[in-house]
Amino acid sequence: MHRLLPLAALLAAVAHAQTPPVPASPPSPPASAPSPAPAPAGSQQLEKVEVTGTNTDENRRRQATASKIVISRDDLLRFGDGNLSDLMRRLPGVTPTGRPGRGGGIAMRGMGGGFTQILVNGERMAPGFSIDQIAPDQIERVEIQRAPTAETGARAVAGTINIVLREPLVQKLHELRLSLGLDHGEPQLQAAWTRNDALGDNLRYSLTLVANHQRRFDDIDNVITTQPLQGAASQTAQKGSSFEKRSSLNANARLLWRLGEGESLTFMPFMVLAEGGTDSHFRQTGVPRYDAATTESDGSFRMLRFGSQYQNLLGEGRRLELRANGGRTVLSSDALRRETLAGLLARTQADRNENRDDNLTLAGKLSVQTDKEHNWVSGVELEAGERENTRVTLENGQPKPGLSDFGEQLSARSLRFAAFTQDEWQASPNWNLHGGLRYEQIQSRGDPGGVGAASGEVKNTSRVWSPIVHALWKPDPKSRNQLRMSLTRSYRAANLNDLIARPSVNSQVPSGPNTVATPDRAGNPALKPELATGLELGVERYLSKGGLMSANLFARDISGLIRNVLALETVSWDTSLRWVSRPRNLGKARVYGLELEAKARADELMDGAPTFLNLRANLSLFASKVEGIPGPNNRIDAQPRATGNLGFDARLPATPWSVGANWSWTPQVEIQQTEILRSVTSKRQVLDAYAQYMVSRDLSWRVGVSNLAPLDALSQTVVDSGSQIVSTDDRKRTFTNWSLRAEMRF
């Protein structure tokens, strides 16, 4: 941390440098001002002219007391990415967890494992949902909150990413976007259609449909090396390939109905239909039981959600908002694995899973704005969720012994209640303050549906109070420099999969003693939530032509850290001792870092530079320490020591061309996860570029290329059990992706 402070001090000094003051806006006439007198006879009557201003992303960020970064649709879609994870890797402080071009999760501050709260239209999605199930063309904007607020929720240790889907605009819009891409020679097809219009004076709507079809090739290159304390090392290797195909249809809409003056009703349906399958085959050496295996799997995902929001201006400075959101998600999969030895069938394993998640959220919020610049917001939320899981595992056509104790039907329910209040006010021309308090209670119940020791209901209840304080200080109210400060309490609750103690047996070693490299997995109903106390300190300098320079220091003290722990256990599904990975609450952890960001027109930074060139860069430095685990790499799960982006965009003068490029970088990540388990992930370096040709105002062509100079993605786990060291090395190739996109307006 001491190495970060001099850099932060330097940036703070730069940000507080004197800049030309912003001219003050003329005062608005009071609401009760008398109407102007009629024009004298013979004078010319002027027509009324209305001027409408647009609040820019920079203004939203600058005016918010709690730190918020807003990225608009035009910036998000510039490179023509095919999935949301690739699109968001260029944003400040956001780290992707998947391979380039293949999607995956996203995390803030490099903190994996669910520390980042992901919202869609301000709502949490049901279990089983991933951001890759949202097509980039469905997005209106992305809002990043580095610290929680009482209103948006405290389940955001690293921060919150709110994905806002397309909204009805004032102007009519009719767009069609067609994309053709190539991933290792396999086609990636997409068609997206959006329509914004009005049905009468008081009814506006927005409708977006996106159809996708993808085909992808992948490698299977896995090596397990076992080195006992005495004797020679042994090795197991798998070499082969897999092929995946996936088709999906996404739809989202907003219907805004103005019921009267200050009263409106909004409906927000959202649908995802997807299905696909994977065929894989590999040869294996080092295991006498089989020398080859093939797997055929098919799956489908169905999600239908419906949201509604009622707003009413109750009077001067008061607004009531009621929300109801709910839906159903169904995820089903079938997989058949065949193992052969010398060409003869040795074993089969068939797995069928179906998860059904139902979810309903009711919320009410009252906002009161006083004449003393106070904006009070108070509300309550009630969310009920239910999961039904059906699982059937057959080995050689027969039920797996021992697993029948846990039943084939699992039922789990959760009930969340939250109440909050917060106040945001301008204490003086120099100070904006924000204070809030949130209470949240989550109750989870699960019935494994088994017999004997595995029967009975599992219960877990967590309660968290979260006080939150934000402050925004402007040394000079007319300057472009400001300082942000936050002190927050946040938490992360255990999810249902971690709580329900239902085992999953490793298919590579289905019976007999397994190894630390091939553990079974199970839950832990005794898990408690992780609690975090957070501190933020940021300095921002807004340049005269829309540019920005900022530095943000943050720290999190976490107690009750949840992490998967390997242990040798006596289990009911096998007569032998088995290695099992279960989530457990460990001790404390501390996370801290520095986030730097700059974006500006070139002529704001250098005299005489071209005015059509926009530059951007961000660099994040992270550090963490988990108590009770030996160093030096006892860090938070998946956290790199740094991430960075460097890019530019240019609209070439006197031509219809726009071009741009971006370079993103994440160094190698090495984590000591437990006393016996260490993981290593190779560095990630991605170079993207695009070119857009405007044929006319209503037609443009965009060519994008992603992951130029691709690097192999390598991951390694090393387990030292005391009697032996087992290392697992997995190598995956990445590929350059090309896309051609036509964007048409009618």
HUMODA-V930751 format. One record per run of one state. SS is the DSSP state (@ for helix, = for strand, . for the rest). FROM is the first residue (numbers start at 1). LEN is the number of residues. If there is no record, write none. Layout:
ss:SS from:FROM len:LEN
ss:SS from:FROM len:LEN
This chain:
ss:. from:1 len:1
ss:@ from:2 len:14
ss:. from:16 len:41
ss:@ from:57 len:7
ss:. from:64 len:4
ss:= from:68 len:5
ss:@ from:73 len:4
ss:. from:77 len:7
ss:@ from:84 len:5
ss:. from:89 len:5
ss:= from:94 len:3
ss:. from:97 len:9
ss:= from:106 len:3
ss:. from:109 len:7
ss:= from:116 len:5
ss:. from:121 len:2
ss:= from:123 len:2
ss:. from:125 len:6
ss:@ from:131 len:3
ss:. from:134 len:2
ss:@ from:136 len:3
ss:= from:139 len:7
ss:. from:146 len:3
ss:= from:149 len:1
ss:. from:150 len:3
ss:= from:153 len:1
ss:. from:154 len:5
ss:= from:159 len:7
ss:. from:166 len:7
ss:= from:173 len:11
ss:. from:184 len:2
ss:= from:186 len:13
ss:. from:199 len:4
ss:= from:203 len:26
ss:. from:229 len:5
ss:= from:234 len:27
ss:. from:261 len:2
ss:= from:263 len:23
ss:. from:286 len:6
ss:= from:292 len:24
ss:. from:316 len:2
ss:= from:318 len:24
ss:. from:342 len:2
ss:= from:344 len:26
ss:. from:370 len:4
ss:= from:374 len:22
ss:. from:396 len:2
ss:= from:398 len:2
ss:. from:400 len:3
ss:@ from:403 len:4
ss:. from:407 len:2
ss:= from:409 len:18
ss:. from:427 len:4
ss:= from:431 len:17
ss:. from:448 len:4
ss:@ from:452 len:3
ss:. from:455 len:2
ss:= from:457 len:17
ss:. from:474 len:7
ss:= from:481 len:12
ss:. from:493 len:3
ss:@ from:496 len:4
ss:. from:500 len:4
ss:= from:504 len:1
ss:. from:505 len:2
ss:@ from:507 len:3
ss:. from:510 len:10
ss:= from:520 len:3
ss:. from:523 len:7
ss:= from:530 len:13
ss:. from:543 len:5
ss:= from:548 len:12
ss:. from:560 len:2
ss:= from:562 len:8
ss:. from:570 len:8
ss:= from:578 len:8
ss:. from:586 len:2
ss:= from:588 len:14
ss:@ from:602 len:4
ss:. from:606 len:7
ss:= from:613 len:14
ss:. from:627 len:15
ss:= from:642 len:10
ss:. from:652 len:5
ss:= from:657 len:10
ss:. from:667 len:2
ss:= from:669 len:4
ss:. from:673 len:4
ss:= from:677 len:5
ss:. from:682 len:2
ss:= from:684 len:13
ss:. from:697 len:2
ss:= from:699 len:10
ss:. from:709 len:4
ss:= from:713 len:8
ss:. from:721 len:3
ss:= from:724 len:9
ss:. from:733 len:4
ss:= from:737 len:9
ss:. from:746 len:1
